[in-house]
Amino acid sequence: MEKVEWKVEGMDCTNCALSITKFLQKEGLQDVKVNFIGGDVSFGIDNNKSKEGIAKGIEDLGYHIANQQQIANPKSPNKLFTNHLQRFLFCLPFTLVLMMHMLPWHFHFLMNPWIQLIICLPVFIVGMGYFGVSAFKSLRRGIPNMNVLIAIGALAAFVYSFIGTVNNMGMDYIFYETTATIITLVFLGEWIEHKSVSTTQKALNNLAGKQKVMANMIAFDDEHNEQIFPVENTQLRVGDLVLIKTGEQIPADCKILWGDAHVSEALLTGESNPVKKQKKDLLIGGSLVIDGSVKAQVTAVGKDTVLSNILNLVKQAQGEKPPVQQLADKISAIFVPAVLAIAVLTFLFNYFAFNISVTNSLMRSIAVLVISCPCAMGLATPAAIAVGLGRATKNGILFRNAKSLELFKNIKTVVFDKTGTLTKGNLSINAFKHTDEITATDFKRIVFSLEKFSNHPIAKAITAQWKINNPLHFKKAEEIKGAGIKAETTEGDTYFLGTDNEQLITGNYHTAYLKKNNTIIGWFDMDDEIREEAATVISYLHSKNIKTILLSGDSIERCKKVADVLGIDEVYAQKTPEEKLVIIEALNKTTPVAMIGDGINDAPALAKATIGISLSDASQLAMQTAQVVLMNKGIQNLPLALGLGKHTFNTIKGNLFWAFIYNVVAIPIAAMGFLQPGIAALAMGFSDVVLAINSIRLNYRKVL
């Protein structure tokens, strides 16, 4: 199954996204995801399906695939107008002239229906070239979109006026200005809507803009003289050497070989203070060198970089639908046929039941078509999610799916791991002891040789503090989740470094025990430092009536010491990964739980929690399991993540309320004749803008 990712232009709302989704699903494609805000469409395709056929089907629905150079026989889009602003500016003069005959002083030449027809014709052609073609293609595929309503409304007014013109029925039957006004104002509304929606993507677009920069590539001539020349970072390959100077953007993920620098990673972590980087440290592509110069070797390019992975995660989260959107999607799917039926009933009731003239009945019916706005309901959720995810990303908070944003509103309990989460994970060995069977040097050598196989904070601290140049070579080694490291030598001896349950029972607890062939030959203890922000975060959670729990594999003494300092409500200590999982399952049954951890032993519990939260310097398994990742190497942004989740959901609720109210109120008003089609067109366009602006407010709203 090949994964295909396309950029599709022309999607205006969820109704459009639903049209493409239904088409792709009808074609039997798998894992279909359509995000109309970003224009991203992805799906899985096998060898039995043709990309060209799928592309043609999307084009036939009235949309355009932007990256068609990847597809054979691409179809060129209409180049006469490339956006709705151009269409609006073209139509506006003709519409203004047509509107002049409605002024108190009459322009006699405009009282001629044939002249009005000629003035209206360019607007009608442009309007139907967009709305009409899109409507026809969607109807032909059996998936009517919003443009059907606009096209039928404008076409009905035009045809009615044309019949009146040909039959010389008088000015009471001429409504060319209605046709022109509908088309012109909808073009204006859609352009403003697109501008508003694009603003919701601001944070993501800023990140994307960091992906393409120039790099100073280092190469050597035949005499091994160093040569430096500029290349686009898209041309870099893993292993290439680059020079990065003060004020320059890091062109790709790389490792410093020479020099040191202060680097701003604000685009990833939201932290403005520069970070000191020196030899062997990793640099993240897109970061900015504030001071210093380094020579570095490229470690990842293109889709493999940290920045690219972040962008993909955010886009993926945008494309997913939280539960609250399901109702809006169901309504949007039947909205167009329902409005068409209401428009027909409006005409019939007004004409036959209330004895309204044909002209007024038709105008009311057209107003119903034009005022109806499936876009508003479709935009309510994605716009708020786009802003919420964008603000989160800008502040170093990564949501893997949109569902997590909504789930935060219910969280009543937050469970913390200890080491590396509430504490810094900057562990240091404060004591160790070994039996007479081995020397201190041998003890350190064995421990170092075992710990180099692990990414646990304890292992990292050991390998950093005890640097051994001649480590043991094992025949095989494996890390046992939540227990330790087990290895076997070529001579057949078995070493184990980790916890010992028998020692826990007797209360003789140390950080880790070293065993040879199941016999303890030594142990060591480590100290850790509590994070500065931990007390503030715990205090914030308590102020929101959220219960805090410490869940750790560490000793009860160490866990209680940390809990007492921070004021944590409840402590579970000396727990294995399996026991952690059972505890989280039990907590989940009573109240929604968020768990935050960073170790490999936290991964099962993170996956089981209502929301799993990991740190960016956590083990890869923990990061892959968690739904939310805090990129700033600390828990200081946990309150912001919680606040953004709740306020994003509140914004979605507000948007959906106004979208439903707008349609529930506006359609009857139009059906009763209180709205002219032109005013209805203006109101329809700006209803979307109101929701987009309300969503954008989330960027600046206080959420803590």
Residue, then its C-alpha position, 0 to 999 in steps of 0.5 A: m500500500e503506497k501512501v499518497e500525499w497531495k495538495v488540493e486547491g479549491m476546498d472552501c469548507t468541510n462540505c468540500a472535504l466531505s465531497i473529496t472524502k466520499f469520492l476517495q472512499k467510493e474508490g476503495l482507497q484506505d486511510v483517507k484524510v482530507n484537511f480543507i484548511g491546509g489543503d492536505v489530502s492523503f490516502g493509501i493506494d494499491n497497484n490496482k488503482s491508478k493515481e491518474g484516475i484518482a486525480k481526474g476524479i478530484e478534478d472532475l469534482g471541481y478541485h485542483i491538485a497543486n503538485q500535479q507534476q507527480i502525476a502523468n497527464p496533468k490538467s492545467p487549471n484555468k489561468l484567467f483568474t487564480n483567486h477569488l479576489q481577482r474574480f471579485l475585482f473583475c465583477l465589481p464594476f459591472t455589478l455597481v453599474l447594474m445597481m445604479h438603476m436602483l438609485p433615486w435618480h434614474f439612468h435611462f439607458l439602464m432601464n433597457p433590459w437588453i443593456q442590463l443583460i449585456i452588462c450582467l453577462p460577463v459577471f454571469i459567465v465568470g460566476m458560472g465558470y466557477f460556481g456552475v462548473s463546480a456545482f455540475k461536477s459535484l452533482r454528476r458525482g452524486i456529491p453536491n457541494m455548497n456551490v450548488l446553492i450559489a449556482i442555482g440561486a444565480l441561475a434562477a435569477f438570470v433565467y427568470s430575468f432573461i425570460g422577462t427580457v425576451n418576452n418584453m414583460g417589463m422591469d418588474y421581471i428583471f433581476y440581473e442586478t440580483t444575479a450579479t450581486i450574488i456572484t460578486l458578493v460571494f466571491l468577496g466573502e469567500w476571498i475574505e474567508h480564505k484570508s481569515v482561514s489562512t491566518t489560522q495557519k500562521a504558526l504552522n506556515n512560519l514553521a514550514g518557512k524555516q524548512k527551505v534556507m541556504a547552507n554553507m556546504i564544505a567540500f575539499d578539492d584534489e589538494h584537500n583544501e577546504q572550499i565553502f560554497p552556498v547550496e539550498n538545504t534541499q540539496l544536502r545529504v546525510g554526511d555532508l559538512v556545513l559551516i553555520k555562522t552567527g545569525e544563520q539558520i541551521p539548514a538541517d539536523c546535524k551534529i557539531l564537529w568543531g566550535d560552539a554556539h548559542v542557539s535559539e530553539a524557540l520555533l520548537t520549544g517556545e523558549s526564547n533563551p539561547v541554548k549553549k551547544q558544543k562539540k558532539d551536540l545535536l542541532i535541530g534544523g530551523s533553529l537560529v545561531i545567535d552567537g558563535s560559529v560551528k562546523a557540523q555534519v548533517t544527520a537528517v534531511g527532508k522528511d527525516t528531520v525533527l522539524s519535518n516530523i513536527l509539521n507532519l504531526v500537526k498536519q495529521a492532527q489537523g486532519e483528524k476529527p474530534p468527536v464534537q465534529q461528528l454531528a456537524d459533519k453529519i449535518s453538512a453531508i445532508f445540508v445541500p439537499a435539505v436546503l434545495a428542498i427548503a428552497v422549493l417548498t419556500f416557492l410553493f408555499n409562498y405562491f400557492a398558500f400565501n398568494i405571493s406573486v411569482t416574482n416575490s416567491l422566486m426571490r424568497s426562494i433564491a434568498v434561502l439558497v444564498i443565505s444558507c451556509p454549510c461552510a459555517m458549520g464546517l468551519a467551526t471545528p477545523a478553524a478552532i483546531a488549526v489555531g489551537l494546534g498552531r499556538a501549541t506548536k509555537n509554544g513547544i507543545l505537540f498534539r498528535n491528534a485533535k481528539s486530545l484537544e477535546l479530551f483535556k476538558n474532562i481531565k480531573t487527575v494528572v499522574f506524574d512519573k518521577t525521574g526525568t519528569l518531576t525531577k531533572g533527570n540529572l542524576s549523580i552517583n552518591a554512593f556505591k558498594h561491591t563485594d570482594e569478588i570484584t574490584a571498584t574498577d571492575f564494578k564500574r566497568i561492568v555497570f558502564s558496559l550494561e548501561k550503555f544499552s539503555n536510554h533511561p535517565i539513570a543509564k545516561a547519568i552512569t555513562a556520562q559520569w563513569k567514562i570507560n574506554n574498554p567496555l565489556h563486549f557481550k554476546k547478547a544484551e536486552e533491556i527489560k522494561g521497568a526492571g533493568i539490563k540483562a546481558e550474557t558474556t561469551e564465557g556464559d556468565t549472566y549479568f543483570l543490573g536493575t531492581d531487586n524485588e526481594q531487597l524491596i520487601t526487606g526494605n534494604y533499597h538501593t537505586a540498582y543492584l548488579k548481579k552475576n549469575n543471579t548473585i548480588i555483587g554490588w549496588f549504587d545509589m543516585d541523587d536527583e534534583i527537583r525541577e524548578e517549575a514542578a511546584t508551580v505546575i502542581s499548584y496550578l493543577h490544584s487551583k483547578n481542582i485537579k488531583t495529582i498523583l506520583l507513580s514511580g518505580d523508585s523507592i517509597e522513601r524517595c517518592k514521598k520526599v518528592a511528593d512532600v516537597l511539591g504537595i502531591d496528593e497521592v503516591y504509588a512507589q516501587k511499581t513495575p510497568e505492569e503495575k503502573l498499567v493496572i493503576i492507570e486502568a483503575l483510575n481511568k474507570t473513575t475519572p479521565v486521567a492524564m499521565i506524564g512520563d518520559g521513560i521506556n517503563d512509562a510507555p504502556a501506562l501512557a498509552k492506557a491513560t485518557i491522555g498520555i503526555s511525554l517530554s521531548d527528551a524522553s525515550q522514543l517509545a514514550m514519545q511514540t506512545a504519548q498523544v501530547v509531547l512537551m518540546n521544551k525539556g520540562i513540564q512548565n508548559l503542561p498548564l498551557a497545554l491543559g488551558l489550550g485544550k479546554h479553550t479550544f473546545n470552548t471555541i469550537k462549541g461557540n463556533l458551532f452554536w453561532a453556525f447552527i443559530y445562523n442557519v436556523v434563524a436566517i433560513p426562515i427570515a429569507a423564506m418569509g421575504f425579509l431578506q433580499p438575495g443580495i443582502a443574503a449573499l453578503a450575510m452568507g459570506f461574512s458568517d464564515v468570517v465571523l467564525a474564523i475571527n472568533s477562532i483567531r481570537l484563541n491566538y491571543r486569549k488568556v488560557l491559564 
